[in-house]
Amino acid sequence: MNLKEQRELLPEMLKVFESIPSLYLILSKELTVLTASDTFLQITAKNRKDIQGKYVFDIFPIDENIEDSVAIRTSLSKVVQTKLPDQLPIGRYDLPDPESSDKIKTHYWHSLNTPILDSSGEILYIIHSTRELTAQVTAEKELKISLEKQIQEASKAAQLSKRLEKLFADLPARIAILSGANFVYEYINPVYHQHFGYRDLIGKTFLEALPELAGHPIIAELKKVYETGVTFEGKEICIPLTNVEGEPPVDRYFNIMYQARLDEDGAVNGILTFAYDITELVNARKLEEEQYKKDEFLSIASHELKTPLTSIKAFNQLMQRTDDINKLKSFVLKSAGNILRLDKLIGDLLDVTKINAGKMQYNMHFFDFDEMLQQTIENVQHTAITHQIILEHHEPASFVGDRIRIEQVVSNFLTNAIKYSPGANRVIVNSRIKNEHIVVSIQDFGIGIDVQDMEHLFERYYRIHNSSMQFEGLGLGLFISSEILNRHNGEFWIESEPDQGSTFYFRLPINKKA
């Protein structure tokens, strides 16, 4: 094809560019506008007849202050000189908004200037093709802004996390974050780690890390907080913990708070635990309470010992002053009663001393339990003129144990039943064989026992306090009885209702050999 044929074909080729649904501007070698695609005209709000034959930079003036505008001129000049295609970087152009004539809309374009040469190597025309990247660039900018925002938020979160971590590290509380329904250790602060330094906690479940807490009530509280999201607070909770490998758990006391951790949807995904170790405070208070009880006991003991001693002295003086045989007998009997009372008090004191020192001696042998029970009831009945002791049911049984000590238990329970039922006149005793055990019950119809008293009834020095009456004794009988029963592998319990009376039970296994 010669040059003439090419020139004649040019208008037909240009028509093709006009109908292509893309951005095309066709320029001559002299950079005059030959034609433009309909899409280009629509975007630039130009008319084809108005721009054809005109110098391109008369239609689209160069703004020397705008880098993208200058770059187009530079690129076209380069194409004319080198006759090679030249690609421009992505450019920004502010054009009238076709939907609103008084507004400007920013567009982003990626342009390519391509020379079309004839057979002799001369430029026939230049195709200025543009691909609009406005949506892509806008999306990339929005993504960049979003990423920057996320980075800033992450940075703030990291700074907040560091501040929280420092705060947690400085607090005297043991703080841990448990993740998920299995309570996996996600974080522990230094104070928490200090106690379990020999254990690797992170990544383990709560019970894997602290197996000694299996079955402890705090496990149920953790589950409740995870299921409900309701914060749990507990005061002076006793938790047995091991802080030295191989050593048995030691009771520690804590004030505890379990708080649910929520995810972005508000669902519970973990628990934040705070535990303040108050063991020293609790132990100090217990020591103080123990000391108070001891002081109170010594005061009571002094009074209880002094009372029969004073009576004995008084009766001795009366015996010295009278020659009346009947009066002498009365004074002797009363003096003997006080001597027995004094002997009982001294015996209890000696027993407690032996128990504390671990020197309580037991003489284990076979004896007739039923005969012992009847004999003890008879002995107590001699001194209990106000009450009738009724042995309602009893069964024969041989038992291996210390007869004297078991008598002491029965006697203590009987005298207590009489002492704490001043308005009644009977005590009912039952003894049965159940599942290779001897079960004894002693029922009174007296003042009964409040719940708060029942919790402490078998402690040393504890005495039931009643606002309407006072009862003599050192508060040692039940404590001594509980120790005796424990040494015989027995157990004891109480059923009681205030103002209705109480029933004391004890159970002993029937051993086959001493």
C-alpha positions in Angstrom: 0.0 0.0 0.0 1.5 3.4 -1.1 1.3 6.7 0.8 -1.6 7.9 -1.3 -3.7 4.8 -0.5 -2.8 5.2 3.1 -4.0 8.8 3.2 -7.2 7.9 1.5 -7.8 5.1 4.1 -7.2 7.4 7.1 -10.8 8.8 7.4 -12.2 5.3 7.4 -9.8 4.2 10.1 -10.6 7.3 12.2 -14.3 6.4 12.1 -13.5 3.1 13.8 -11.9 4.9 16.8 -15.0 7.2 17.1 -17.3 4.3 17.9 -15.0 2.3 20.2 -16.4 2.5 23.8 -13.1 3.7 25.3 -11.2 6.9 25.7 -9.3 7.7 22.4 -8.0 11.0 21.1 -6.4 10.8 17.6 -3.8 13.4 16.8 -1.8 14.3 13.7 2.0 14.5 13.7 1.6 18.3 14.3 -0.6 17.5 17.4 -3.8 18.7 15.9 -7.0 16.8 16.7 -8.1 14.5 14.0 -11.0 12.9 15.9 -12.0 11.5 19.3 -14.1 8.6 20.6 -17.6 9.3 21.7 -16.7 8.2 25.2 -13.8 10.7 25.3 -16.1 13.5 24.2 -18.7 12.6 26.8 -16.1 12.6 29.6 -14.5 15.9 28.5 -17.8 17.5 27.6 -16.5 18.4 24.2 -18.0 18.4 20.7 -16.2 16.6 17.9 -16.7 19.4 15.3 -15.5 22.0 17.8 -12.2 20.3 18.4 -11.3 18.7 15.0 -8.3 20.5 13.3 -7.4 22.4 16.4 -4.1 22.2 18.2 -4.6 19.9 21.1 -3.1 22.2 23.8 -5.4 25.0 22.6 -8.3 22.8 23.5 -6.7 21.4 26.7 -4.3 24.1 27.8 -1.2 23.2 29.7 -1.0 24.3 33.3 2.6 24.7 34.1 1.9 24.3 37.8 0.3 20.8 37.3 2.7 18.0 36.8 0.3 15.7 35.1 -0.6 18.4 32.5 3.0 19.1 31.7 3.7 15.3 31.5 1.3 14.9 28.5 3.1 17.5 26.5 6.4 16.0 27.3 5.2 12.5 26.3 3.7 13.7 23.0 6.9 15.6 22.1 8.9 12.5 22.9 6.7 10.3 20.6 7.0 12.8 17.7 10.8 12.8 18.1 11.4 9.1 18.7 8.4 7.6 16.8 8.1 5.2 19.7 5.1 4.6 22.1 5.3 6.4 25.5 3.3 5.5 28.6 2.4 8.1 31.1 2.1 7.5 34.9 -1.4 7.6 36.4 -2.6 11.2 36.2 -5.3 13.2 38.0 -7.7 15.4 36.1 -10.5 17.6 37.5 -13.3 17.8 34.9 -16.8 19.1 34.9 -19.3 16.7 36.4 -21.8 15.7 33.6 -24.5 15.3 36.2 -24.1 18.8 37.6 -22.6 21.6 35.5 -21.5 23.6 38.6 -19.4 20.8 40.1 -16.0 19.4 39.3 -15.3 15.7 39.4 -11.8 14.2 39.9 -10.8 11.5 37.5 -7.7 9.3 37.4 -6.4 8.1 34.0 -3.6 5.9 32.8 -2.6 7.2 29.3 -0.5 5.8 26.4 0.7 7.7 23.4 1.2 5.3 20.4 2.4 6.6 16.9 1.0 4.8 13.9 3.6 4.9 11.1 3.2 4.6 7.3 5.3 2.4 5.0 8.1 5.0 4.9 8.3 5.2 8.7 6.7 8.5 9.1 4.0 9.2 11.6 0.6 8.8 10.1 -1.3 9.7 13.3 -0.9 9.4 17.1 -3.3 7.5 19.2 -3.7 9.0 22.7 -5.5 6.2 24.5 -6.6 6.6 28.1 -7.9 4.0 30.5 -9.9 5.4 33.4 -8.7 4.2 36.8 -10.9 6.4 39.0 -12.8 3.5 40.7 -9.6 1.5 41.2 -7.6 4.5 42.5 -10.4 5.6 44.8 -10.8 2.0 46.1 -7.0 1.8 46.7 -7.0 5.2 48.5 -9.9 4.1 50.6 -8.2 0.9 51.4 -5.0 2.7 52.2 -6.9 5.1 54.5 -8.7 2.1 56.1 -5.4 0.3 56.6 -3.8 3.4 58.1 -6.8 3.8 60.4 -6.5 0.1 61.4 -2.8 0.5 62.0 -3.4 3.6 64.1 -6.1 1.7 66.1 -3.9 -1.3 66.4 -1.1 1.0 67.6 -3.4 2.6 70.1 -4.6 -0.9 71.1 -1.0 -2.0 71.5 -0.2 1.0 73.6 -3.3 0.4 75.6 -2.4 -3.2 76.0 1.1 -2.2 77.2 -0.4 0.2 79.7 -2.8 -2.4 80.9 0.0 -5.0 81.1 2.1 -2.5 83.1 -0.9 -1.8 85.3 -1.6 -5.5 85.8 2.1 -6.0 86.5 2.1 -3.3 89.2 -1.1 -4.4 91.0 -0.6 -6.6 94.1 -3.5 -8.9 92.8 -3.0 -12.2 91.1 -4.4 -11.5 87.6 -5.0 -14.1 84.9 -6.9 -14.1 81.6 -8.7 -17.4 80.8 -9.7 -17.9 77.2 -12.7 -20.0 76.0 -15.1 -22.3 77.7 -12.2 -24.6 78.8 -10.5 -21.7 80.6 -7.1 -21.8 78.9 -4.5 -19.5 80.4 -3.8 -16.7 78.0 -2.1 -14.2 80.3 -0.8 -14.1 83.9 0.8 -11.2 85.6 4.1 -11.5 87.6 2.4 -11.8 91.0 0.4 -14.8 89.7 3.5 -16.3 88.1 5.4 -15.8 91.3 3.3 -18.3 93.2 3.5 -20.9 90.4 7.0 -20.3 89.1 7.7 -24.0 88.7 4.6 -24.5 86.5 4.1 -23.7 82.8 0.6 -22.2 82.8 0.2 -20.4 79.5 -1.7 -22.5 77.0 -3.0 -25.0 79.6 -6.5 -25.2 80.8 -7.3 -24.1 84.4 -7.5 -27.7 85.7 -4.5 -29.0 83.7 -2.4 -26.2 85.3 -4.0 -26.5 88.8 -5.2 -30.1 89.2 -5.4 -29.8 93.0 -8.5 -27.6 92.5 -10.6 -30.3 90.8 -14.0 -30.3 92.5 -13.5 -26.9 94.2 -16.6 -24.6 94.2 -14.7 -21.9 92.3 -14.8 -24.1 89.1 -18.6 -23.9 89.2 -18.4 -20.1 89.7 -16.1 -19.8 86.6 -18.6 -21.7 84.5 -21.4 -19.6 85.8 -19.6 -16.4 84.8 -18.8 -17.7 81.4 -22.4 -18.8 80.8 -24.2 -15.7 82.2 -21.6 -12.9 81.9 -22.5 -11.9 85.5 -19.4 -10.9 87.6 -18.7 -13.1 90.6 -17.1 -11.7 93.8 -16.1 -13.9 96.7 -14.6 -13.0 100.1 -12.2 -15.0 102.1 -12.4 -18.1 99.9 -10.1 -20.9 101.0 -8.2 -22.4 98.1 -5.6 -25.2 98.7 -2.6 -24.5 96.4 0.8 -26.0 95.9 3.6 -23.6 95.4 6.5 -26.0 95.8 6.7 -29.0 93.5 6.1 -32.3 95.3 4.7 -30.6 98.4 1.1 -31.0 99.6 -1.4 -28.1 99.0 -1.5 -25.4 101.6 -4.7 -23.5 102.4 -4.6 -19.9 101.1 -7.4 -17.3 101.5 -8.4 -14.9 98.7 -10.8 -12.2 97.9 -11.8 -13.1 94.3 -13.5 -11.4 91.3 -14.3 -13.2 88.0 -15.3 -10.8 85.2 -16.5 -11.9 81.7 -14.4 -10.8 78.7 -16.5 -10.0 75.7 -15.7 -10.1 71.9 -16.7 -7.5 69.4 -20.2 -9.0 69.1 -20.7 -8.8 72.9 -20.4 -12.6 73.4 -18.4 -14.0 76.3 -15.1 -15.4 75.1 -13.0 -15.6 78.3 -12.7 -14.5 81.9 -10.6 -12.0 83.6 -9.7 -13.2 87.2 -8.5 -11.1 90.1 -7.4 -12.7 93.3 -6.1 -10.8 96.3 -4.2 -13.0 98.8 -5.4 -12.2 102.3 -4.0 -15.4 103.9 -1.9 -13.4 106.4 -4.8 -11.2 107.4 -7.1 -14.2 107.9 -4.5 -16.2 109.8 -3.8 -13.2 112.0 -7.5 -12.8 112.7 -7.9 -16.5 113.5 -4.9 -16.3 115.9 -6.5 -13.3 117.5 -9.8 -15.1 117.8 -8.1 -18.2 119.1 -6.3 -16.1 121.7 -9.5 -14.5 122.6 -11.1 -17.9 123.0 -8.2 -19.1 125.2 -8.4 -16.0 127.3 -12.1 -16.5 127.7 -11.6 -20.2 128.4 -9.1 -19.4 131.1 -11.5 -17.0 132.7 -14.3 -19.6 132.5 -12.0 -22.3 133.8 -10.9 -20.2 136.7 -14.6 -19.6 137.5 -15.7 -23.2 137.0 -12.8 -24.6 139.1 -13.3 -22.0 141.9 -17.0 -22.6 142.3 -16.9 -26.3 143.5 -13.7 -25.5 145.4 -15.5 -22.7 147.3 -18.4 -25.0 148.0 -16.1 -27.8 149.3 -14.5 -25.3 151.6 -17.9 -24.0 152.8 -19.2 -27.5 153.5 -16.0 -28.4 155.4 -16.4 -25.4 157.6 -20.0 -26.3 158.3 -19.0 -29.9 159.1 -16.4 -28.6 161.6 -19.1 -26.5 163.3 -21.9 -29.1 163.8 -22.3 -32.3 165.7 -25.6 -33.2 164.1 -25.2 -36.5 162.3 -27.9 -35.8 159.8 -26.4 -32.5 158.8 -22.9 -34.0 158.6 -24.2 -36.6 156.2 -25.8 -33.9 154.0 -22.7 -31.8 154.0 -20.5 -34.8 153.2 -22.8 -35.7 150.2 -22.8 -32.2 148.9 -19.1 -31.8 149.3 -18.6 -35.2 147.5 -20.7 -33.9 144.6 -18.6 -30.9 144.2 -15.4 -33.0 144.4 -16.7 -35.1 141.5 -17.5 -32.0 139.6 -14.0 -30.6 140.3 -12.5 -34.0 139.3 -14.5 -33.9 136.0 -13.2 -30.4 135.2 -9.6 -31.3 135.9 -10.0 -34.5 133.8 -11.2 -32.5 130.8 -8.3 -30.0 131.1 -5.8 -32.9 131.3 -7.4 -34.6 128.3 -7.2 -31.4 126.1 -3.6 -31.0 127.1 -2.9 -34.6 126.0 -4.8 -34.2 122.8 -2.8 -31.0 121.9 0.5 -32.8 122.7 -0.6 -35.9 120.8 -0.2 -38.0 123.9 -3.7 -39.2 124.5 -3.4 -42.9 125.3 -5.9 -45.5 124.1 -6.2 -49.1 125.5 -7.9 -51.0 122.7 -9.6 -54.4 123.5 -12.8 -56.3 123.0 -15.7 -55.3 125.3 -19.5 -55.7 125.4 -20.7 -52.4 123.9 -24.3 -52.9 125.0 -23.3 -53.7 128.6 -21.0 -50.6 128.6 -23.9 -48.4 127.3 -26.4 -49.6 130.0 -23.7 -49.2 132.7 -22.9 -45.6 131.6 -26.6 -44.7 131.5 -27.0 -46.1 135.0 -24.1 -44.1 136.4 -25.3 -40.8 134.9 -28.8 -41.5 136.1 -27.6 -41.6 139.7 -26.6 -37.9 139.4 -29.5 -36.8 137.2 -32.4 -36.5 139.6 -34.3 -34.1 137.2 -34.4 -36.4 134.1 -35.2 -39.9 133.3 -32.8 -41.6 130.8 -34.8 -44.0 128.7 -32.9 -46.7 126.8 -35.6 -47.2 124.2 -33.8 -49.7 121.9 -30.5 -51.6 122.2 -28.8 -54.5 120.5 -26.0 -56.8 121.7 -22.6 -56.0 120.1 -18.9 -56.6 120.8 -16.6 -53.8 120.0 -12.8 -53.2 119.8 -11.8 -50.0 121.4 -11.0 -48.1 124.6 -14.0 -48.8 126.8 -13.2 -46.0 129.2 -12.9 -43.4 126.4 -16.2 -44.6 124.7 -17.9 -44.4 128.1 -16.6 -40.8 128.3 -18.2 -40.0 125.0 -21.6 -41.5 126.0 -21.4 -39.7 129.4 -20.6 -36.4 127.7 -23.5 -36.7 125.3 -25.9 -37.7 128.2 -24.8 -34.9 130.5 -25.1 -32.3 127.7 -28.6 -33.6 126.9 -29.6 -33.1 130.5 -27.8 -29.8 130.9 -29.4 -28.2 127.8 -33.0 -29.4 128.5 -33.7 -27.8 131.8 -37.4 -27.6 131.1 -37.8 -31.3 130.1 -37.7 -34.4 132.2 -36.5 -37.2 129.9 -33.7 -38.2 127.5 -34.1 -41.0 125.0 -31.3 -43.3 124.0 -31.2 -45.8 121.1 -28.5 -48.2 119.9 -28.8 -50.1 116.7 -26.5 -52.3 114.4 -26.6 -51.0 110.9 -24.3 -52.1 108.1 -21.6 -53.4 110.4 -21.7 -50.2 112.5 -23.0 -49.4 115.9 -25.2 -46.3 115.7 -26.1 -44.5 118.9 -28.6 -41.6 119.2 -29.2 -39.5 122.3 -32.3 -37.2 122.1 -33.3 -34.4 124.4 -36.2 -32.0 124.4 -34.5 -28.8 125.4 -33.4 -25.5 124.0 -32.1 -26.9 120.7 -29.1 -25.5 118.8 -29.0 -22.6 116.3 -27.3 -23.2 112.9 -24.4 -20.9 113.7 -23.7 -22.8 116.9 -23.8 -26.2 115.2 -20.9 -25.2 112.9 -18.6 -24.7 115.9 -20.0 -27.2 118.5 -17.1 -29.6 118.4 -14.4 -26.9 118.5 -12.2 -26.4 121.5 -13.4 -23.9 124.2 -16.8 -23.4 122.4 -19.9 -23.1 124.5 -23.5 -22.5 123.4 -24.6 -19.0 124.4 -28.2 -18.6 125.4 -29.6 -15.2 126.2 -32.1 -16.5 128.7 -29.9 -18.8 130.7 -26.2 -19.6 131.5 -24.8 -23.1 131.5 -21.8 -24.3 133.5 -18.9 -26.2 131.9 -15.6 -25.5 130.0 -16.9 -26.3 126.5 -14.4 -29.1 126.2 -16.7 -32.2 126.4 -17.8 -32.4 122.8 -14.3 -31.5 121.5 -12.8 -34.4 123.5 -15.6 -36.7 122.4 -15.0 -35.8 118.7 -11.3 -36.7 119.1 -12.1 -40.0 120.8 -14.5 -40.9 118.0 -12.0 -40.0 115.3 -9.4 -42.2 116.9 -11.9 -45.1 116.7 -12.7 -44.3 113.0 -16.1 -43.2 114.0 -18.2 -40.2 113.1 -20.9 -38.0 114.6 -23.6 -35.6 113.6 -26.4 -33.6 115.1 -30.1 -33.0 114.3 -31.6 -30.0 116.1 -34.2 -27.3 116.0 -34.2 -24.3 118.3 -36.7 -24.7 121.2 -37.5 -28.3 120.1 -34.5 -30.2 121.3 -31.5 -32.0 119.7 -30.4 -35.5 118.8 -26.7 -36.3 119.0 -25.6 -39.3 116.9 -22.4 -41.2 116.7 -21.4 -44.2 114.6 -18.6 -46.7 115.2 -17.4 -49.5 112.9 -17.6 -53.0 114.4 -14.0 -54.1 114.1 -13.1 -57.8 113.9 -9.7 -57.5 115.6 -8.0 -55.1 117.9 
